[in-house]
Amino acid sequence: MNITFEAADKVNGLMTITLENADYQGEVEKTLKDYRKRANIPGFRPGQAPMSMIKRQFGTSVKVDTVNKLLGEKLYEYVRENNIQMLGEPLPSEQQEPLDFEGDGALTFKFDIAVAPEFTASLSGKDKIEYYNISVDDKLIDQQVEMYQSRGGQYEKVEQYDENERDMLKGDLRELAADGSVKEGGIEVSDAVIMPQYIKADDQKKLFDGAKLGDIITMNPRKAYPESDVEVSSLLKIKKEEVGGHTGDFTYQITEISRFTKAAVDQKLFDQVFGEGNVSDEKAFREKIGEQISQQFHSDSDYKFLLDVRKHMEKKVGKLTFPEAILKRVMLQNNKDRKDAEKFVNDNFAASIRELGWHLIKEQLVSAQGIKVEDDDLKQVAKEAARVQFAQYGMSNVPDEYLDNYAQEMLKDRKNIDSLVDRAVDVKLTAALKQVVKLDEKTVSMEEFQKMLQEK
């Protein structure tokens, strides 16, 4: 066996592997003997068929399988032992000559290999990078208090509709004929729900102004929602395709008016948000919310910091040279099942190269900081992800045991592992780099911070 590797321009590699008959023939013979023992060929007892027949029937396919397995082992072994930083998978070379698997001569295989560009990515105290602390003001706390009030609110029965409130009406709908009488065989819907503030047409919306329990209003659903067959079909309990056959007026007799009332800022809300007895007055409630927002903002600031590290490093390292022709072939191979594979590669290749460049830079930074992801790191990241998910539903006081269980379930699903590992690496890398570089700390408002992210 002979293996050679050439990379004249350092990024486009050509690996040549020549296999002699002796390199694989022993394994081929062994496999064929196993075939013979198991072969069920008419006219012969199991294991008694002539070897010549076995070779004639299975020899070439066994040889191909054996050679391919050996090739894969030796190729990756060579890459590993010679520290070749291969990008993607090796591809059969366009210089490959036809192979004769029928004969006993040597087989020469050639592979095109994309090699990562050589560069150095490092950071020190001489590197100055912005770090943005987001201020928590009363406006943000007010917004969060109102959000908790809304989540803890409820609907209460009232006697009269108020257009300035989030009132919800229930009533009985009856389709009318052209003369204004109830249409025989027409649509009738009991407990039809209408929220007048969402009616699109002003003239139809005004019909409900000051409406009281028991009032009968003549309205036109088609005119009320002129651009949405979905809303009309949902209200009338019919298929969307049937809406065109019901464009006339309906009566709507109001049987119930419910008004949404936000929860009061009291002990019940404090207990609901932060657990029983943990907060006893509004001042402490607001302080606790401020701490909660600050914790979230800390994660946002770290995220922005890593974005700025990327920008700084990409500028510092400069433009990297990649073997684009090979990488396009690799990307095309990975997306071969797409009907628009070629267009997809052309449209996304530039972005893919940018991400690959950052991936290689980040690999060096991670290595320089000696970062390794342990099981505990994954568990902490999974717990934080669970905490964020619960917080989205207003559940900010979830006990640790529930977070632990939720995190364990996330870790059982292999589909989550890669993203959790990436997140754990980012968390540890961010913490490490904040101790390495010189931080240019600035305090900004949430609006200023969001604007900066949008500009990214």
C-alpha positions in Angstrom: 0.0 0.0 0.0 1.2 3.5 -0.8 -0.3 6.8 0.3 0.8 10.2 -0.9 -0.7 13.7 -0.2 -0.1 16.9 -2.2 -1.4 20.4 -1.5 0.5 22.7 -3.7 -1.5 25.8 -2.7 -2.1 24.5 0.9 -5.9 24.3 0.6 -6.6 22.1 -2.4 -5.3 18.6 -1.5 -4.9 15.5 -3.6 -4.6 12.2 -1.8 -3.5 9.1 -3.8 -3.9 5.7 -2.3 -2.6 2.6 -4.2 -3.7 -0.8 -2.9 -1.9 -3.9 -4.0 -3.6 -7.2 -4.2 -2.0 -8.4 -1.0 -3.5 -5.5 0.9 -7.0 -6.8 0.6 -7.0 -10.3 -0.8 -6.8 -12.1 2.5 -9.9 -10.3 3.8 -11.7 -11.1 0.5 -10.9 -14.8 0.8 -12.0 -14.9 4.4 -15.3 -13.2 3.5 -15.9 -15.6 0.5 -15.3 -18.6 2.8 -18.0 -17.3 5.1 -20.3 -16.8 2.1 -19.7 -20.4 1.1 -20.7 -21.7 4.5 -24.0 -19.8 4.4 -24.7 -19.9 0.7 -27.9 -21.8 -0.3 -27.3 -22.7 -3.9 -29.6 -25.2 -5.7 -28.0 -28.5 -6.3 -25.5 -28.2 -3.4 -25.8 -28.9 0.3 -25.2 -25.8 2.5 -21.4 -25.1 2.6 -20.6 -27.6 -0.2 -20.8 -25.3 -3.3 -17.5 -25.1 -5.2 -15.4 -22.1 -4.2 -15.0 -21.2 -7.9 -18.8 -20.8 -8.2 -18.8 -18.6 -5.0 -16.0 -16.4 -6.4 -17.7 -16.1 -9.8 -21.0 -15.1 -8.2 -19.9 -12.9 -5.3 -16.1 -12.2 -5.8 -16.3 -8.8 -7.4 -18.9 -7.4 -5.0 -17.0 -8.7 -2.0 -13.8 -7.2 -3.4 -15.5 -3.8 -3.9 -16.9 -3.8 -0.4 -13.6 -4.8 1.2 -11.6 -2.3 -0.8 -14.0 0.6 0.1 -13.8 -0.3 3.8 -10.0 -0.5 3.7 -9.8 2.8 1.8 -12.0 4.6 4.4 -9.9 3.3 7.3 -6.6 4.2 5.8 -7.6 7.6 4.5 -8.9 8.8 7.8 -6.0 7.2 9.6 -3.6 9.1 7.4 -5.5 12.4 7.9 -5.4 11.9 11.7 -1.7 10.9 11.9 -0.5 13.7 9.6 -2.7 16.4 11.3 -4.4 17.4 8.0 -7.3 19.7 8.9 -9.8 18.4 6.4 -13.0 20.4 5.7 -16.0 18.3 4.9 -15.7 14.8 3.3 -13.1 13.6 0.7 -14.5 13.5 -2.8 -13.5 11.2 -5.7 -11.0 13.2 -7.7 -11.8 14.5 -11.1 -8.4 13.1 -12.0 -9.5 9.5 -11.1 -8.8 7.0 -13.8 -11.1 3.9 -14.5 -10.6 1.0 -12.1 -10.5 -2.7 -12.9 -12.0 -4.7 -10.1 -12.1 -7.8 -12.2 -8.3 -8.2 -12.4 -5.6 -8.8 -9.8 -3.5 -5.6 -10.4 -3.0 -2.7 -8.2 -5.9 -0.2 -7.6 -5.1 3.5 -7.5 -7.6 5.9 -6.0 -7.4 9.7 -6.0 -9.4 12.0 -3.7 -9.8 15.7 -3.7 -9.6 17.0 -0.2 -10.5 20.5 1.1 -7.9 21.7 3.6 -8.4 24.5 6.1 -6.3 27.6 5.5 -3.4 28.2 7.9 -3.7 31.2 10.2 -3.3 32.2 13.8 -6.2 33.6 15.9 -5.3 34.9 19.3 -6.5 37.5 21.8 -4.8 39.3 24.7 -5.1 42.3 26.9 -4.1 44.4 24.0 -7.4 43.7 22.2 -10.1 46.1 23.2 -13.7 45.0 22.8 -17.0 46.7 23.7 -19.2 45.3 26.4 -22.6 46.8 26.7 -24.5 46.8 30.1 -28.2 47.4 29.6 -29.8 49.7 32.1 -33.0 48.6 33.8 -35.3 51.6 34.2 -38.8 52.1 35.6 -40.4 51.9 32.2 -39.1 48.3 31.7 -40.2 47.3 35.1 -43.6 48.8 34.5 -43.9 46.9 31.2 -43.1 43.6 33.0 -45.5 44.3 35.9 -48.2 44.9 33.3 -47.4 41.7 31.5 -47.7 39.8 34.8 -51.0 41.5 35.5 -52.3 40.5 32.0 -51.2 36.9 32.5 -52.9 36.8 35.9 -56.1 38.6 34.7 -59.5 37.1 34.0 -62.8 37.7 32.2 -65.7 39.0 34.3 -69.4 39.3 33.3 -70.6 42.9 32.6 -73.9 44.3 31.3 -72.7 46.7 28.6 -70.0 46.7 25.9 -67.2 49.2 26.2 -65.2 49.8 23.0 -62.2 50.9 25.1 -62.0 47.6 27.0 -61.1 44.1 25.7 -64.7 43.0 25.8 -65.7 39.6 24.4 -69.3 39.0 23.3 -71.2 35.8 23.0 -74.5 35.6 21.1 -76.8 33.9 18.7 -76.3 34.5 15.0 -79.2 34.1 12.5 -79.0 34.6 8.7 -81.5 37.0 7.2 -83.3 36.8 3.9 -83.3 39.8 1.5 -86.5 41.2 3.0 -85.0 41.2 6.5 -86.8 38.1 7.8 -85.0 35.1 9.2 -83.9 33.0 6.2 -85.5 29.6 6.0 -82.8 27.0 6.2 -80.2 29.7 6.8 -77.2 29.6 9.1 -77.8 29.7 12.8 -75.0 29.7 15.3 -75.3 29.6 19.1 -72.7 31.2 21.4 -70.9 32.8 18.5 -67.9 34.8 19.8 -67.2 38.3 18.6 -64.6 40.8 19.8 -65.8 44.1 18.1 -62.4 45.8 18.5 -61.0 43.4 15.9 -63.7 44.0 13.3 -62.0 45.5 10.2 -64.8 47.7 8.9 -65.5 50.8 11.0 -69.2 51.0 10.1 -69.7 47.4 11.3 -67.7 48.0 14.4 -69.8 51.1 15.4 -72.9 48.9 15.4 -71.7 47.5 18.8 -71.1 50.9 20.5 -72.9 50.9 23.8 -74.5 47.5 23.2 -76.2 45.9 26.2 -76.9 42.3 27.2 -79.9 41.1 25.2 -79.6 43.6 22.4 -80.2 42.4 18.9 -77.7 43.9 16.3 -78.1 43.5 12.6 -74.6 43.1 11.1 -72.9 41.7 7.9 -70.0 39.3 8.6 -68.7 39.6 5.1 -68.5 43.4 5.3 -67.1 43.1 8.9 -64.1 41.1 7.6 -63.9 42.0 4.0 -60.4 40.5 3.4 -60.6 37.4 5.5 -62.7 34.4 4.5 -61.0 32.5 7.4 -62.6 34.8 10.0 -66.0 34.7 8.4 -65.9 30.9 8.1 -64.8 30.6 11.7 -67.7 32.9 12.9 -70.3 31.2 10.8 -69.0 27.7 11.4 -68.8 26.9 7.7 -66.0 25.9 5.3 -64.0 28.8 3.8 -65.1 27.8 0.3 -68.8 28.3 1.3 -68.3 31.9 2.5 -69.2 33.4 -0.9 -72.8 32.0 -0.6 -73.5 33.9 2.6 -72.9 37.6 2.0 -76.1 39.0 3.4 -77.0 40.3 6.9 -77.3 38.4 10.1 -78.9 39.2 13.4 -76.7 38.9 16.5 -78.5 38.7 19.9 -76.0 39.3 22.7 -76.3 36.6 25.4 -73.0 37.4 27.3 -70.5 40.2 27.7 -67.2 39.4 29.3 -64.6 42.0 30.2 -60.9 41.2 30.7 -59.6 42.6 33.9 -56.0 42.7 34.7 -54.8 41.2 38.0 -54.3 43.7 40.8 -50.8 44.3 42.0 -51.3 42.6 45.4 -50.1 39.6 47.4 -51.9 37.1 45.2 -50.0 38.3 42.1 -46.7 38.4 44.1 -47.2 34.7 45.1 -48.3 33.8 41.6 -45.1 35.2 40.0 -42.4 34.5 42.6 -43.9 31.8 44.9 -45.8 32.0 48.1 -44.2 34.3 50.7 -41.1 35.3 48.7 -42.3 38.9 48.1 -44.5 40.9 50.5 -44.9 44.3 49.0 -44.9 46.2 45.7 -41.5 47.7 46.2 -39.9 44.3 46.7 -41.9 43.0 43.8 -40.5 45.6 41.5 -37.0 45.0 42.8 -37.3 41.3 42.2 -38.5 42.0 38.6 -35.5 44.4 38.1 -33.2 41.6 39.2 -34.9 39.2 36.8 -34.6 41.6 33.9 -30.9 42.3 34.8 -30.2 38.6 34.7 -31.7 38.3 31.2 -29.9 41.4 30.1 -26.6 39.9 31.3 -27.2 37.0 28.8 -28.0 39.5 26.1 -24.9 41.5 26.8 -22.7 38.3 26.6 -24.4 37.4 23.3 -23.5 40.8 21.9 -20.0 40.6 23.3 -19.4 37.3 21.4 -20.7 38.9 18.2 -18.2 41.8 18.7 -15.5 39.3 19.3 -16.3 37.6 16.0 -16.2 41.0 14.2 -12.9 41.9 15.8 -11.3 38.5 15.0 -12.5 38.4 11.4 -10.9 41.8 10.9 -7.8 40.8 12.7 -7.3 37.5 10.9 -8.2 39.0 7.5 -9.6 37.3 4.5 -9.1 33.5 4.5 -8.5 31.5 1.3 -10.7 28.5 0.9 -10.7 25.7 -1.7 -14.1 27.0 -3.0 -14.4 24.6 -5.9 -14.1 21.5 -3.7 -16.3 23.0 -1.0 -19.0 23.7 -3.5 -18.9 20.1 -4.6 -19.1 19.0 -1.0 -22.0 21.2 -0.3 -23.7 20.0 -3.5 -23.2 16.4 -2.4 -24.7 17.1 1.0 -27.8 18.6 -0.7 -28.1 16.2 -3.6 -31.7 15.2 -2.6 -32.9 18.8 -3.1 -34.5 19.5 -6.5 -32.9 23.0 -6.5 -29.5 21.7 -5.1 -27.4 23.8 -7.5 -29.3 27.0 -6.9 -29.3 26.4 -3.2 -25.5 26.0 -3.2 -25.0 29.1 -5.3 -27.4 31.2 -3.1 -26.0 30.0 0.3 -22.3 29.4 -0.5 -21.0 32.8 0.5 -22.8 32.7 3.9 -21.6 29.2 4.4 -18.0 30.2 3.9 -18.4 33.1 6.3 -19.7 30.7 9.0 -16.9 28.2 8.3 -14.3 31.0 8.7 -15.8 31.9 12.1 -16.0 28.3 13.1 -12.2 27.8 12.4 -11.4 31.0 14.3 -13.5 30.0 17.3 -11.9 26.6 17.3 -8.5 28.2 17.9 -9.9 30.5 20.6 -11.5 27.6 22.4 -8.3 25.6 22.2 -6.2 28.5 23.5 -8.5 28.8 26.5 -8.4 25.1 27.2 -12.2 24.9 27.1 -13.8 21.5 27.5 -17.5 20.8 27.8 -18.4 18.4 30.7 -21.7 16.8 31.5 -22.4 19.4 34.2 -22.0 22.2 31.6 -24.6 20.6 29.4 -26.9 20.1 32.3 -26.6 23.8 33.3 -27.2 25.0 29.7 -30.3 22.7 29.4 -31.6 24.0 32.8 -31.2 27.6 31.6 -33.0 26.8 28.4 -35.8 25.2 30.4 -35.9 28.3 32.7 -36.3 30.6 29.7 -39.1 28.5 28.2 -41.0 28.5 31.5 -40.4 32.3 31.9 -42.1 32.8 28.5 -45.3 31.5 30.0 -44.9 33.7 33.1 -43.6 30.9 35.2 -40.6 32.5 36.9 -40.6 30.5 40.2 -40.2 27.0 38.8 -38.5 24.7 41.5 -35.1 23.4 40.7 -36.2 19.8 40.7 -38.6 20.5 37.8 -35.9 22.3 35.9 -33.6 19.3 36.5 -36.2 16.9 35.2 -36.9 19.0 32.2 -33.2 19.4 31.4 -32.7 15.6 31.7 -35.5 15.0 29.2 -33.8 17.5 26.8 -30.5 15.7 27.2 -32.1 12.3 26.3 -33.0 13.6 22.9 -29.9 13.3 20.6 -31.4 16.1 18.4 -30.8 18.6 21.2 -27.2 17.6 22.0 -25.3 19.5 19.3 -27.1 22.8 20.0 -26.6 22.4 23.7 -22.9 21.6 23.2 -22.6 24.7 21.0 -24.3 26.8 23.6 -22.1 25.5 26.4 -19.0 26.3 24.4 -20.2 29.8 23.8 -21.0 30.4 27.5 -17.6 29.1 28.6 -15.7 30.9 25.8 -17.5 34.2 26.6 -16.7 34.0 30.3 -13.0 33.2 29.5 -12.5 35.9 26.9 -14.0 38.6 29.2 -11.0 37.9 31.5 -8.5 38.0 28.6 -9.4 41.1 26.6 -9.7 44.7 27.7 -13.4 45.4 28.1 -14.6 48.8 26.9 -17.8 48.9 29.1 -20.7 51.1 28.1 -24.2 51.5 29.6 -27.0 51.7 27.1 -30.8 51.6 27.1 -32.7 48.6 25.9 -33.8 50.6 22.8 -30.2 51.5 22.0 -29.1 47.9 22.5 -31.9 46.5 20.3 -31.0 49.0 17.6 -27.4 47.8 17.7 -28.5 44.2 17.3 -30.7 45.1 14.4 -27.8 46.8 12.7 -25.9 43.5 13.0 
